[in-house]
Amino acid sequence: MNIALIAHNGKKDEMVALAAEFAPLLRQHTLMATGTTGGRLQTDVGLTVERLLSGPLGGDLQIGARLSTGLVDAVIFLRDPMTAQPHEPDINALVRACDVHNVPCATNVATARLLLAEWARS
């Protein structure tokens, strides 16, 4: 599978912990991430990740474009609901694209764990 990993600044540590927990599973798939998140996943967890632009610079849109053409099978997007995001329209467009194209999209750790645990059983 092609899995996109995105985390707002306040959620990056949670993304690193989640990725470390599921690293053996994630290593079996093709991973892409927005800029800083991808860098943290590479250095802190040792995952091979294609790093796209940071979210505010268009990384969310890059993932959305790939998703709409069938190049993304799942999205884990740890959003920070307590902090305003300057690129909120891009975030909403990505989540909407997941809904339109019926692509699984986990926006919190609990849902991400459920998806990853299910994939690990498959």
C-alpha positions as CSV (number, residue, x, y, z in Angstrom):
1,M,0.0,0.0,0.0
2,N,0.9,3.6,-0.4
3,I,0.4,5.3,2.9
4,A,0.5,9.1,3.5
5,L,1.6,10.3,7.0
6,I,0.9,13.8,8.1
7,A,1.1,15.4,11.5
8,H,0.6,19.0,12.7
9,N,3.4,20.4,14.8
10,G,1.6,19.6,18.1
11,K,1.2,16.0,17.0
12,K,4.6,15.1,15.5
13,D,5.8,13.4,18.7
14,E,2.6,11.2,18.7
15,M,3.2,10.4,15.0
16,V,6.8,9.3,15.8
17,A,5.6,7.1,18.7
18,L,2.8,5.6,16.5
19,A,5.3,4.9,13.7
20,A,7.8,3.4,16.1
21,E,5.1,1.1,17.5
22,F,4.1,-0.1,14.0
23,A,7.5,0.2,12.3
24,P,7.7,-3.4,11.1
25,L,4.3,-3.0,9.4
26,L,5.1,0.4,7.9
27,R,8.4,-0.9,6.5
28,Q,6.4,-3.3,4.3
29,H,4.6,-0.4,2.5
30,T,5.5,2.7,0.5
31,L,5.4,5.8,2.7
32,M,5.1,9.4,1.9
33,A,4.9,12.3,4.3
34,T,4.8,16.1,4.4
35,G,8.2,17.7,5.0
36,T,9.0,17.9,8.7
37,T,6.9,14.8,9.6
38,G,8.8,12.8,7.0
39,G,12.1,14.0,8.4
40,R,11.2,13.0,11.9
41,L,10.0,9.6,10.7
42,Q,13.3,9.0,8.9
43,T,15.6,10.2,11.7
44,D,13.7,9.1,14.8
45,V,12.2,5.8,13.5
46,G,14.5,4.9,10.6
47,L,11.7,4.6,8.1
48,T,12.1,5.1,4.4
49,V,9.8,8.0,3.5
50,E,9.3,10.1,0.4
51,R,9.3,13.6,1.8
52,L,7.0,16.1,0.0
53,L,6.6,19.8,0.8
54,S,5.6,20.9,4.2
55,G,1.8,21.2,4.7
56,P,1.6,25.0,4.6
57,L,3.8,25.0,1.5
58,G,1.6,22.6,-0.5
59,G,2.4,19.1,0.9
60,D,-1.2,18.4,1.8
61,L,-2.2,19.4,-1.8
62,Q,0.5,17.1,-3.2
63,I,-0.9,14.2,-1.3
64,G,-4.4,15.1,-2.3
65,A,-3.4,15.1,-5.9
66,R,-1.9,11.7,-5.7
67,L,-4.9,10.4,-3.7
68,S,-7.3,11.6,-6.4
69,T,-5.3,9.7,-9.1
70,G,-5.3,6.5,-7.1
71,L,-1.7,6.7,-5.8
72,V,-2.6,6.9,-2.1
73,D,-4.3,4.0,-0.4
74,A,-4.6,5.4,3.1
75,V,-3.9,8.6,5.0
76,I,-2.9,9.0,8.7
77,F,-3.3,12.7,9.4
78,L,-2.8,13.5,13.1
79,R,-4.6,16.9,13.2
80,D,-4.3,19.3,16.1
81,P,-7.9,20.5,16.7
82,M,-6.8,23.0,19.3
83,T,-4.5,25.1,17.1
84,A,-5.6,27.2,14.1
85,Q,-3.8,26.2,10.9
86,P,-3.0,28.8,8.2
87,H,-3.6,26.2,5.5
88,E,-6.9,25.0,6.8
89,P,-8.5,25.0,3.3
90,D,-5.8,22.6,2.1
91,I,-6.4,20.3,5.0
92,N,-10.1,20.3,4.4
93,A,-9.6,19.6,0.7
94,L,-7.4,16.5,1.6
95,V,-9.9,15.1,4.0
96,R,-12.7,15.7,1.5
97,A,-10.7,13.9,-1.2
98,C,-10.4,10.9,1.1
99,D,-14.2,10.9,1.5
100,V,-14.8,11.4,-2.3
101,H,-12.4,8.6,-3.2
102,N,-13.3,6.3,-0.3
103,V,-9.7,6.3,1.1
104,P,-9.3,5.4,4.8
105,C,-8.2,8.6,6.7
106,A,-7.3,8.4,10.4
107,T,-7.2,11.9,12.0
108,N,-6.3,10.8,15.5
109,V,-4.1,8.2,17.2
110,A,-7.0,6.0,18.3
111,T,-8.3,5.6,14.7
112,A,-4.8,5.2,13.3
113,R,-4.0,2.4,15.8
114,L,-7.2,0.6,14.7
115,L,-6.3,0.8,11.0
116,L,-2.7,-0.2,11.5
117,A,-3.6,-3.1,13.8
118,E,-6.2,-4.3,11.3
119,W,-3.6,-4.2,8.5
120,A,-1.1,-6.0,10.7
121,R,-3.6,-8.9,11.1
122,S,-4.1,-9.1,7.3
